[in-house]
Amino acid sequence: MSLSYTRSQRKNRLQYMERKRRDLDTRAMEERKRKREQEIEEEEHRAIEKEWQKNFEESRQNRVESWKQFQSGGSSTKKTKTAKKLKTFRPPRHKAETRD
């Protein structure tokens, strides 16, 4: 084997190893970035869930009172609806046919 061939082989191996190292570094960096984005997304989701729970708890009393009022027969402050007369079904009147 010639000296130039072995140097060429060594150079190729070093380039290959360097490329592999860069690929691994890139992959690790992308993995860290993905994990961080996922953590941020989870934090946002938790914040939204916490806000929803807070609003739900604050409106609970209003919902309970509304339901109790509905169960008791409605509010005395609201106008009562007038009862409509039930009409039976009546077909339209017959129009006599005219001949010219």
Steps between C-alpha positions, in 0.01 A plus 500: 500500500623838419540779749261729313229231503521452878494877553199524273325222691578663833371834373178335381451325835552827688251677275252217553542513878469879499180478296362237739585718801325802345195288420485375858538855634225623269271216599562565871434873454173431317395259774566761771310760298204264454492419872510868592216581260299215650564632853386848396187355342423300816548811716258694280251214518525489879450878521191482279363207702561687826323811368206289384472331841511840672222636280300181546522525878410869498188439294388193698280691743323677215434169324367338817267792573376500142426128516319530834296788364408293196401205719281716723293619206670808372554852612229727638675805355462382141178548307291191472407392153135511408355165421420461132169353398543170332337506160408197306638449156290670235577451132486799265164600360395357171497743208248422235633453152382752243450427131530761234 
